[in-house]
């Protein structure tokens, strides 16, 4: 299973509003990107995800749930 690491930055922890900064091939690469942001190292988080896998599909109109969308 191939993993990717999504680097997020939240400007406001109360509202959980954040932006996707980048997608990296290792946790170390994501950590390096955080280190390059020396002026503002706070507010970052890294989420590990498997590549080519679905995450949240319940309640998503037209989401693929193991059958063709037209079925």
C-alpha positions in Angstrom: 0.0 0.0 0.0 1.4 3.4 -1.0 0.9 6.2 1.4 0.9 9.9 0.8 1.1 12.6 3.4 -1.1 15.7 3.2 0.3 18.8 4.8 -2.4 21.2 6.1 -2.2 24.6 7.7 -5.0 26.1 9.9 -5.1 29.8 10.3 -7.7 29.7 13.0 -7.9 26.6 15.2 -11.4 27.6 16.4 -13.0 27.5 13.0 -10.8 24.6 11.7 -10.4 26.6 8.4 -7.4 25.3 6.7 -5.6 25.0 3.4 -3.9 22.1 1.8 -0.2 23.1 1.5 1.1 20.0 -0.3 1.1 16.3 -0.8 4.4 14.4 0.0 5.7 10.9 -0.4 7.0 10.6 3.2 6.3 12.1 6.6 9.9 13.4 6.6 9.3 15.4 3.4 6.2 17.0 5.0 8.2 17.8 8.1 10.9 19.4 5.9 8.3 21.6 4.3 7.1 22.7 7.8 10.7 23.5 8.7 11.1 25.6 5.6 8.3 27.8 7.0 10.5 29.0 9.8 8.6 32.3 10.2 5.3 30.5 11.1 5.8 26.8 12.0 2.6 26.7 14.1 -0.7 25.5 12.8 0.5 22.7 10.6 -0.8 19.1 10.6 0.1 16.0 8.5 -2.5 13.4 7.6 -1.5 10.0 6.2 -3.7 8.6 3.4 -3.4 5.5 1.3 -3.1 6.2 -2.4 -6.0 5.2 -4.7 -8.4 4.7 -1.8 -11.7 6.2 -0.9 -12.1 8.0 2.4 -15.5 9.5 3.1 -18.3 8.4 0.7 -21.4 8.1 2.9 -23.8 10.9 2.0 -21.9 12.0 -1.1 -24.3 12.1 -4.1 -23.2 9.9 -6.9 -20.3 8.5 -4.9 -18.9 5.2 -6.1 -19.8 2.5 -3.6 -18.8 -0.7 -5.4 -21.1 -0.4 -8.4 -21.4 1.7 -11.5 -22.8 5.2 -10.9 -25.6 4.4 -13.5 -26.8 1.2 -11.7 
